[in-house]
Amino acid sequence: MDRARADRDKAEVAISELQSKRDALDVEADDYATARRAFDERIAVQDGMLRIINNQIAGLEAKAAAEQRAAAALRRTAAIKQVESMLPDRVKIVAEIEAAIKSMPGLFRKLEAWHTKFIEQYPADVERPYEFFISTDRILQNVQAALRTIRIEDVFEGIDGLAASEAKQHAELILDLQQNPTPHSEAA
């Protein structure tokens, strides 16, 4: 295409030079008509060549544009395939989240079963703790509050330390039990 453009520029310069020479002819010279006809013929030949070159350039530009569109379409197809190949990893992560959420009811049933067993097996030699110390509802409320947050970072903050908080509640229960006086037995 560069060669065709260079040829076009040469033809335009040649036409311009021929027109200047033709315009510089002496109108009163005896061979004026012959000389003018000769310049007009040479200009016509250059004009014809210029049209051919312009048509070649237009064809080359159309071909280059088509090649660019085809290359862009190939790049786009490859990019779409790349995106498509990355999405399964996201699905795996979402599946992990789904599995974690689906496991929550089972974990709460397990905690509730522990609660029931704890109450059934609670030793008679100590007073029963307030429900607050071993409440499953408090844990459920904290988890629900954490999951209702807008930002995932807030979920972490809402749930972070839940087990430690429960361990603290347990320690306070034991401390409370240890600090209370031993209840008097009616059998004594």
Steps between C-alpha positions, in 0.01 A plus 500: 500500500791735571633443148157577351479821703849600387398432136186711551709787640737479202207503255346803671833684488542406130147628419566821689831556317341426161213741574750769600699450179181501291382819671842656432474446122508810287150539358632694202753237397438327165508148653287595802206275406727202434700552819182545706349184350822310586487621863126422523568145373783449750279642780218266394739202511615604850135553608419148378797360691392698807146353482645149475731564794213650706288194422790276609538699822126478568515123443805465723339711772182292482709182518700635796178605676352153441819338634490727806133412561580130461798530737285692751231231473763230566637694800147547633424129457821413684420751776150356540651150526741631765211645701308176454799299629525720812133472602507137622735604782236748614235229490721281720533780755126566495445125547724516808295792634180311423632189678606706801158666524321167448708350782380766744160344581674171577748679723218676684317167541825359638526795741136459601558127559798590716278746690235234562760244608669761721172569679423127536845416634541809712625399845256539784771627731511845340226746425385524142653787301294777354401419142698807390829316561419213266249654262497373143279793402775753578738322263232480230424870538871591473541287187186645341610854582843434350348359180262798463783748467565676172875455471674165530756662729213579739399133500848415617484766770154381605598134526863545604551388854162327533658180631728701731198692627320175570809363677498818712132441582589147603786625718264750664252218563767292670622803696142576602451142610827501689418825679152397609476331834432131497124450514377330817372152446161425657623151582764636732 
